[in-house]
Amino acid sequence: MRTTLVLAIVMFCAGAPFAFAQESKLSEKRKAQLIKRFPKSDANKDGELDDTELRALQAVFQARRKNASSAPASSGKPQANTIADKWKTVGLQQANTMGGGEAAIPNGGKFRVFVLMGQSNMQGAGRANELQSPYTEKHDRIRIWANGRWEYFVPTHRFGPGVSFAHQLAAFWPEDTIGIIKVASGGTGIRAFEKKWSFERANLTFDGKKGSLYKDLMNAVAEAKRISKPEFSGFIWKQAAADGTKKVLADGYYDTFKLLVSDLRSDLGTPDLPVFIPSYLNDEGLLKTAMAQMNDEELRKVKNPAGTPLVKTDDLLRGVLALVNEASISERRKAAGKRPYVIPVIAAQNRAGRDLQGVTTIYPGTLPKGADGVHYSSGGYITLGKFTASAVEKYVSEREN
């Protein structure tokens, strides 16, 4: 049965357009069978196989099949599809489905390009058939990097916050063109996005086989520079959950993110590149959530260390983080579930907004979720995109005045 299932998904997906192969040829029953036999394929643990998860599973099967066969001796010649394949990588797959056909860059104004990176809520689970005008139409001054070129930004399958984000900024800069380069993959940890990528570090969140997502970005940047004149105007980072699964990941999150920002600013040639982190909770909300998970003894330790009552949010949050750090993994899972260390990760994002120059952590609040109860609804992504665009507008306006 397992062999049949493996062969079935490889036969279904191989050689077919990505979205069609997954959505049209694999039934929900077959996807459920795949999750049951290969539980790690459901990277974001939402009980469904989305495009990225199915593609990653397909890659594993194809690699096994290739390794099992006897490969002929190498001729030393590069394979014919090497150039095309770099635009089909995990990090760019979803963005490829959002292109509405090749589009030239207008000659007038600036070409303001924003880099969007992260995991599933940056990738987006909104359904394109739920979009309404103007998001369903080609815009003369909005582009997305898709299929190795600049295309009109018109989603045909799923979408995230980038759509409404780009439209709002196009209205804010009526003489300029807005470009989006998005590298995102569901259930992915921050170490899969590092410049100094390694399989071992990326695989701490089971992302090793996805390859270097930073390389995906830099491939797009290099080609975009070759065919256009982008002015990199911002970096949007929407990611957290995957690094909340292990203490070592949460402990290193702030430093890893700080280095990612530094590397991006250097490689994009924009030392003052503004950075925006749409986070889930500010410090007050995070403290409230964390304390709701604690028993009476833990609350006493946080509120009254050494018999001295604490009342300031900063002091209480430091106590909470210390307690989380000291607790055993079983204790944390009992209190917080599948992501026992997500509180320190969110705290690190909040800290980045306070301590890192040009980094702004923003708080869109509770957004409506879709049917899976994990990812945002289509309306939620529209709201998130607008909220993030407003943060960009505020940042720019404050520096111009």
Secondary structure, 3 states (H helix, E strand, C coil): CHHHHHHHHHHHHCCCCHHHHHHHHCCHHHHHHHHHHCHHHCCCCCCCCCHHHHHHHHHHHHHHHHHHCCCCCCCCCCCCCHHHHCCCCHHHHHHHCCEEEECCCCCCCCEEEEEEEECHHHHCCEEHHHCCCCCCCCCCCEEEEECCEEEEECCCCEECCHHHHHHHHHHHCCCCEEEEEEEECCCCCHHHHCCCCCHHHHHHHCCHHHCCHHHHHHHHHHHHHHHCCCEEEEEEEECCHHHHCCHHHHHCHHHHHHHHHHHHHHHCCCCCCCEEEECCCCHHHHHHHHHHCCCHHHHHHHHCHHHCCCCCHHHHHHHHHHHHHHCCHHHHHHHHCCCCCHHHHHHHHHHHHHHCCCEEEECCCCCCECCCCCCECHHHHHHHHHHHHHHHHHHHHHHHC
